[in-house]
Amino acid sequence: MTDADNSFPGANPGVVTPLVSVIVAAFNAERFIEETCRSALAQTYPALEVIVVDDGSIDGTAAVVAALARSDKRLRLIRQANLGVAAARNKAIAAANGEFLAPLDADDLWDPTKISRQVSRMLEAGEDTGLVYCWWAWIDTDNVILDRSPRWRIEGRILQRLVEINVTGSASVPLFRRSTVERLGAYRSELRASGCQGCEDWDLVLRVAEHCHVAVVPEVLVGYRRSAESMSSDYRAMWRSRHEVMSALAARQASISREILRRSRGQFALHIAGMSFWSRDYLKACRWGLRSRPLNLLLAVLPHVFELILRRWMRSGPVPQRLVADRGNFERHCPADPQIPYDRIYARHWHRHDRG
């Protein structure tokens, strides 16, 4: 814990400001790790530590982080054999001192106000809130904005909504209450051991949502990178991972109906289809898209996909912008709307479902 700083919105002199521990799992991340760490260290929030766990990298990741740590004592480097991203994050959590935990993928970026805005929302929402998420932008390897996230405003007890679609997006988005994460056992490293890696982040979000309220900061505060490396994921392993996570959840929660699980499966098939589309594997995108059920979800998405294909073919649309972490204002640089407005699609779907 540290004394409050007036750079933290809402902070008053003499008030204790909760320490936030940024946890970064890095494996062969030499290309992006310096920019990622600098975006964390550039946060306007005053009470911050950054813990990077090098997960058995064979490139210069550790050397880059060690050089940064010599110039900023808030940054620490821990090295371990390659055990996977979940084990690396758990290692960082064990070494952390913060009241709140902020995971950050080793190639993503944060707006400078990200942690400050989320801590403010967490404190405002109260002790029953276990995580705060925000919106994000997808970026390429040159930080060019590819798309923005839906404008999710789902808050409260939202477990069933989170089963259908992961509104928190990625590991770099949520801010967690540490006591909740530790009580629930943190990230499930056994998923990798059983060949079901890929949904560890979603699994933790779901387990937190089983017990706590969820809140949101409705603004783009994360740059979520899409690269050739991230697109080469084993989609079948991800599919198995989702099945394992949802099966375990359904065994714990009788309120999760087969219909909700069916819609979750269909949405995840669309998610993999989207990943395939962005990696230009259009045949695989079609195959995964056709696995989506119920069909009304696919039919709601298809007009936006056709519009996206047409714009790509005609090379039309606004001039893409780049995110620069230390300049901030991520929201201002993003397009007004996502290319596929899942927020509006699901708002209509949930309205009909709840009314029925």
C-alpha positions as CSV (number, residue, x, y, z in Angstrom):
1,M,0.0,0.0,0.0
2,T,1.2,3.5,-0.7
3,D,0.0,7.0,0.2
4,A,-2.5,8.6,-2.1
5,D,-1.3,10.8,-5.0
6,N,-3.4,13.7,-6.4
7,S,-2.8,12.3,-9.9
8,F,-5.3,9.6,-9.0
9,P,-8.8,10.9,-9.8
10,G,-10.8,11.2,-6.6
11,A,-7.8,10.8,-4.3
12,N,-7.6,13.0,-1.2
13,P,-4.5,13.9,0.7
14,G,-3.8,11.4,3.5
15,V,-6.1,8.7,2.0
16,V,-4.4,5.3,1.4
17,T,-4.5,4.3,-2.3
18,P,-4.7,0.5,-3.0
19,L,-1.6,-1.0,-4.6
20,V,-2.3,-2.6,-8.1
21,S,-0.1,-5.5,-9.2
22,V,0.3,-5.7,-13.0
23,I,1.1,-9.3,-13.9
24,V,2.7,-10.2,-17.2
25,A,3.4,-13.7,-18.5
26,A,6.0,-13.5,-21.3
27,F,7.2,-16.2,-23.6
28,N,9.5,-15.3,-26.6
29,A,8.0,-11.8,-26.4
30,E,11.1,-9.8,-27.3
31,R,9.5,-7.9,-30.1
32,F,6.7,-6.3,-28.1
33,I,7.6,-6.7,-24.4
34,E,9.3,-3.3,-24.0
35,E,6.4,-1.4,-25.4
36,T,4.0,-3.4,-23.3
37,C,5.9,-2.8,-20.1
38,R,6.3,0.9,-20.9
39,S,2.5,1.2,-21.3
40,A,2.0,-0.3,-17.9
41,L,4.7,1.9,-16.3
42,A,3.2,5.0,-17.9
43,Q,-0.1,4.6,-16.0
44,T,-1.4,7.7,-14.3
45,Y,-2.3,5.6,-11.3
46,P,0.3,6.2,-8.6
47,A,0.4,3.0,-6.6
48,L,1.6,0.4,-9.1
49,E,4.0,-2.6,-9.4
50,V,4.7,-4.6,-12.5
51,I,5.8,-8.2,-12.3
52,V,7.0,-10.0,-15.5
53,V,7.4,-13.7,-15.4
54,D,9.6,-14.9,-18.2
55,D,8.1,-18.4,-19.0
56,G,11.2,-20.1,-20.4
57,S,11.8,-17.8,-23.3
58,I,14.7,-18.6,-25.7
59,D,14.9,-15.1,-27.2
60,G,15.9,-11.8,-25.6
61,T,12.7,-11.2,-23.5
62,A,14.4,-11.5,-20.1
63,A,17.2,-9.2,-21.1
64,V,14.8,-6.5,-22.3
65,V,12.8,-6.6,-19.1
66,A,15.9,-6.7,-16.9
67,A,17.2,-3.5,-18.6
68,L,13.9,-1.8,-18.0
69,A,13.9,-2.9,-14.4
70,R,17.2,-1.2,-13.8
71,S,15.7,2.1,-14.7
72,D,12.3,1.7,-12.9
73,K,12.2,0.0,-9.5
74,R,8.5,-0.7,-9.9
75,L,9.3,-3.4,-12.4
76,R,10.4,-6.9,-11.4
77,L,11.5,-9.9,-13.5
78,I,11.0,-13.5,-12.4
79,R,12.2,-16.4,-14.6
80,Q,10.9,-20.0,-14.7
81,A,11.0,-23.0,-17.0
82,N,8.3,-23.1,-19.6
83,L,5.1,-24.1,-17.8
84,G,2.5,-22.1,-19.7
85,V,0.7,-18.8,-19.4
86,A,-1.6,-19.8,-16.5
87,A,1.3,-21.1,-14.4
88,A,3.3,-17.9,-15.2
89,R,0.5,-15.7,-14.1
90,N,0.0,-17.6,-10.9
91,K,3.7,-17.2,-10.2
92,A,3.3,-13.5,-10.6
93,I,0.3,-13.4,-8.3
94,A,2.2,-15.3,-5.6
95,A,4.9,-12.6,-5.8
96,A,2.5,-9.7,-5.9
97,N,1.8,-7.3,-3.1
98,G,-1.3,-5.5,-4.5
99,E,-4.9,-5.4,-3.4
100,F,-5.9,-5.5,-7.0
101,L,-4.5,-7.6,-9.9
102,A,-4.2,-6.4,-13.5
103,P,-3.1,-9.1,-16.0
104,L,-1.5,-7.8,-19.2
105,D,-0.5,-10.0,-22.2
106,A,3.1,-9.5,-23.3
107,D,2.1,-7.9,-26.6
108,D,-0.8,-5.7,-25.6
109,L,-1.0,-2.0,-24.7
110,W,-2.9,0.1,-22.2
111,D,-4.2,3.6,-22.3
112,P,-2.4,5.6,-19.5
113,T,-5.7,6.0,-17.6
114,K,-6.7,2.4,-17.7
115,I,-5.8,1.4,-14.1
116,S,-6.9,4.7,-12.6
117,R,-10.3,4.5,-14.2
118,Q,-10.8,0.8,-13.2
119,V,-9.7,1.3,-9.6
120,S,-12.1,4.3,-9.3
121,R,-15.0,2.1,-10.7
122,M,-14.0,-0.8,-8.4
123,L,-14.1,1.4,-5.3
124,E,-17.3,3.0,-6.4
125,A,-19.0,-0.3,-7.0
126,G,-18.2,-1.7,-3.6
127,E,-16.8,-4.8,-1.9
128,D,-19.2,-7.2,-3.7
129,T,-17.5,-6.4,-7.0
130,G,-14.8,-8.8,-8.0
131,L,-13.8,-7.5,-11.4
132,V,-14.0,-4.4,-13.6
133,Y,-13.7,-4.7,-17.3
134,C,-13.5,-2.0,-20.1
135,W,-13.6,-1.8,-23.9
136,W,-10.7,-2.5,-26.2
137,A,-9.4,-2.1,-29.7
138,W,-7.9,-4.8,-31.9
139,I,-4.5,-3.7,-33.3
140,D,-2.0,-5.2,-35.7
141,T,1.8,-5.5,-35.2
142,D,2.2,-1.9,-36.2
143,N,-0.4,-0.7,-33.7
144,V,-2.8,0.1,-36.5
145,I,-6.4,-0.2,-35.3
146,L,-8.3,-3.1,-37.0
147,D,-11.6,-2.9,-35.1
148,R,-13.1,-1.8,-31.8
149,S,-14.9,-3.9,-29.3
150,P,-18.7,-3.9,-28.9
151,R,-20.0,-1.3,-26.5
152,W,-20.8,-3.7,-23.7
153,R,-22.5,-2.2,-20.6
154,I,-23.3,-5.5,-18.8
155,E,-23.0,-5.1,-15.1
156,G,-24.0,-6.8,-11.8
157,R,-24.6,-10.5,-11.5
158,I,-23.9,-11.4,-15.1
159,L,-22.8,-15.0,-15.0
160,Q,-25.3,-16.3,-17.6
161,R,-24.5,-13.5,-19.9
162,L,-20.8,-14.3,-19.6
163,V,-21.4,-17.9,-20.4
164,E,-23.0,-16.9,-23.7
165,I,-20.3,-14.4,-24.7
166,N,-17.1,-13.2,-23.0
167,V,-17.7,-9.5,-22.8
168,T,-14.3,-9.0,-21.1
169,G,-12.6,-9.8,-24.3
170,S,-9.0,-10.8,-23.3
171,A,-6.7,-11.3,-20.4
172,S,-5.4,-7.7,-20.6
173,V,-8.9,-6.2,-19.9
174,P,-10.1,-7.0,-16.4
175,L,-9.0,-5.6,-13.1
176,F,-9.5,-8.2,-10.3
177,R,-9.9,-8.0,-6.6
178,R,-6.9,-10.1,-5.4
179,S,-8.7,-11.7,-2.4
180,T,-11.4,-13.1,-4.8
181,V,-8.8,-14.5,-7.2
182,E,-6.8,-16.2,-4.5
183,R,-9.9,-17.6,-2.9
184,L,-10.9,-19.2,-6.2
185,G,-7.5,-20.7,-7.0
186,A,-6.4,-18.2,-9.7
187,Y,-5.7,-19.5,-13.2
188,R,-6.2,-23.2,-14.0
189,S,-2.8,-24.4,-15.2
190,E,-4.1,-28.0,-15.5
191,L,-5.9,-27.0,-18.7
192,R,-2.6,-26.9,-20.6
193,A,-1.5,-30.2,-19.1
194,S,-4.6,-31.9,-20.5
195,G,-4.3,-30.3,-23.9
196,C,-7.2,-27.9,-23.3
197,Q,-5.4,-24.6,-23.2
198,G,-6.9,-21.4,-24.6
199,C,-9.8,-20.4,-22.3
200,E,-7.9,-19.9,-19.0
201,D,-8.8,-16.2,-18.9
202,W,-12.5,-16.8,-19.6
203,D,-12.6,-19.5,-17.0
204,L,-11.3,-17.2,-14.2
205,V,-13.7,-14.4,-15.2
206,L,-16.6,-16.9,-15.0
207,R,-15.5,-18.2,-11.6
208,V,-15.3,-14.6,-10.3
209,A,-18.8,-13.9,-11.7
210,E,-20.2,-16.9,-9.9
211,H,-19.6,-15.2,-6.6
212,C,-19.3,-11.4,-7.3
213,H,-20.7,-8.5,-9.1
214,V,-19.0,-7.3,-12.3
215,A,-18.6,-3.6,-13.3
216,V,-17.5,-1.8,-16.5
217,V,-15.7,1.3,-17.5
218,P,-17.4,2.1,-20.8
219,E,-14.4,3.3,-22.8
220,V,-11.6,1.8,-25.0
221,L,-8.6,1.4,-22.7
222,V,-6.8,-1.6,-24.1
223,G,-5.0,-2.3,-27.4
224,Y,-5.4,-6.1,-28.0
225,R,-2.9,-7.2,-30.5
226,R,-3.6,-9.6,-33.4
227,S,-0.5,-11.0,-35.0
228,A,0.5,-13.9,-37.1
229,E,1.7,-15.7,-34.0
230,S,-1.5,-15.2,-32.1
231,M,-3.5,-16.3,-35.1
232,S,-1.7,-19.6,-35.3
233,S,-3.5,-21.0,-32.2
234,D,-4.7,-24.5,-32.1
235,Y,-8.4,-23.9,-32.6
236,R,-9.3,-27.4,-31.7
237,A,-7.5,-27.1,-28.4
238,M,-9.4,-23.9,-27.8
239,W,-12.7,-25.7,-28.6
240,R,-11.8,-28.4,-26.2
241,S,-10.8,-25.8,-23.6
242,R,-14.2,-24.1,-23.9
243,H,-16.0,-27.5,-23.5
244,E,-13.9,-28.3,-20.4
245,V,-14.6,-24.9,-18.8
246,M,-18.3,-25.0,-19.5
247,S,-18.7,-28.6,-18.4
248,A,-17.0,-27.8,-15.1
249,L,-19.2,-24.7,-14.7
250,A,-22.4,-26.5,-15.5
251,A,-21.5,-29.2,-12.9
252,R,-21.2,-26.4,-10.3
253,Q,-24.2,-24.2,-11.3
254,A,-27.5,-25.9,-12.0
255,S,-28.9,-22.5,-13.3
256,I,-26.8,-22.9,-16.4
257,S,-29.3,-24.5,-18.8
258,R,-28.5,-26.6,-21.9
259,E,-29.9,-23.8,-24.0
260,I,-27.4,-21.3,-22.6
261,L,-24.6,-23.7,-23.2
262,R,-25.8,-24.3,-26.8
263,R,-25.8,-20.6,-27.5
264,S,-22.3,-20.3,-25.9
265,R,-21.0,-23.0,-28.1
266,G,-22.5,-21.3,-31.2
267,Q,-21.0,-17.9,-30.3
268,F,-17.6,-19.5,-29.7
269,A,-17.7,-21.1,-33.1
270,L,-18.3,-17.7,-34.5
271,H,-15.4,-16.4,-32.5
272,I,-13.1,-19.0,-34.0
273,A,-14.5,-18.2,-37.5
274,G,-13.6,-14.6,-36.9
275,M,-10.1,-15.4,-35.9
276,S,-9.8,-17.5,-39.1
277,F,-11.2,-14.7,-41.2
278,W,-8.7,-12.2,-39.8
279,S,-5.8,-14.6,-40.5
280,R,-7.2,-14.9,-44.1
281,D,-8.1,-18.6,-43.9
282,Y,-11.5,-18.0,-45.4
283,L,-12.4,-21.7,-45.9
284,K,-11.8,-22.4,-42.2
285,A,-13.8,-19.3,-41.3
286,C,-16.7,-20.7,-43.3
287,R,-16.4,-24.2,-41.7
288,W,-16.4,-22.7,-38.1
289,G,-19.2,-20.3,-39.0
290,L,-21.5,-23.1,-40.1
291,R,-21.0,-24.8,-36.7
292,S,-22.8,-21.8,-35.0
293,R,-26.2,-22.6,-33.5
294,P,-28.8,-21.3,-33.2
295,L,-29.0,-20.2,-36.8
296,N,-30.6,-16.9,-35.9
297,L,-27.3,-15.8,-34.4
298,L,-25.4,-16.6,-37.6
299,L,-28.1,-14.9,-39.7
300,A,-27.8,-11.7,-37.5
301,V,-24.1,-11.6,-38.0
302,L,-23.9,-12.4,-41.8
303,P,-25.0,-9.0,-43.1
304,H,-22.2,-7.3,-41.2
305,V,-19.7,-9.9,-42.5
306,F,-20.8,-9.3,-46.1
307,E,-20.4,-5.6,-45.6
308,L,-16.9,-6.2,-44.1
309,I,-15.9,-8.3,-47.1
310,L,-17.2,-5.7,-49.5
311,R,-15.2,-2.9,-47.8
312,R,-12.1,-5.1,-47.9
313,W,-12.6,-5.9,-51.6
314,M,-13.2,-2.3,-52.5
315,R,-10.5,-1.0,-50.1
316,S,-13.0,1.5,-48.7
317,G,-13.6,2.9,-45.3
318,P,-11.9,5.4,-43.0
319,V,-8.1,5.7,-42.9
320,P,-6.8,3.4,-40.1
321,Q,-5.3,5.1,-37.1
322,R,-2.5,3.9,-34.8
323,L,-2.5,3.6,-31.0
324,V,0.4,5.2,-29.2
325,A,0.3,4.1,-25.6
326,D,1.9,7.0,-23.9
327,R,-0.3,9.5,-25.7
328,G,-3.5,7.8,-24.6
329,N,-7.0,8.8,-25.8
330,F,-7.5,5.3,-27.2
331,E,-11.3,5.8,-27.4
332,R,-10.9,9.0,-29.5
333,H,-8.7,7.2,-32.1
334,C,-11.1,4.3,-32.6
335,P,-14.0,4.0,-35.0
336,A,-17.4,4.9,-33.6
337,D,-18.8,1.4,-34.0
338,P,-17.5,-2.2,-34.2
339,Q,-17.6,-3.9,-37.5
340,I,-19.9,-6.6,-36.0
341,P,-22.1,-4.9,-33.4
342,Y,-22.5,-7.9,-31.0
343,D,-23.7,-5.5,-28.3
344,R,-26.8,-4.6,-30.3
345,I,-27.3,-8.1,-31.6
346,Y,-27.2,-9.5,-28.1
347,A,-29.3,-6.7,-26.6
348,R,-32.1,-7.6,-29.0
349,H,-31.6,-11.3,-28.3
350,W,-31.6,-10.9,-24.5
351,H,-34.6,-8.6,-24.6
352,R,-36.6,-11.2,-26.5
353,H,-35.4,-14.0,-24.2
354,D,-36.1,-12.1,-21.0
355,R,-39.5,-11.0,-22.2
356,G,-40.3,-14.6,-23.1
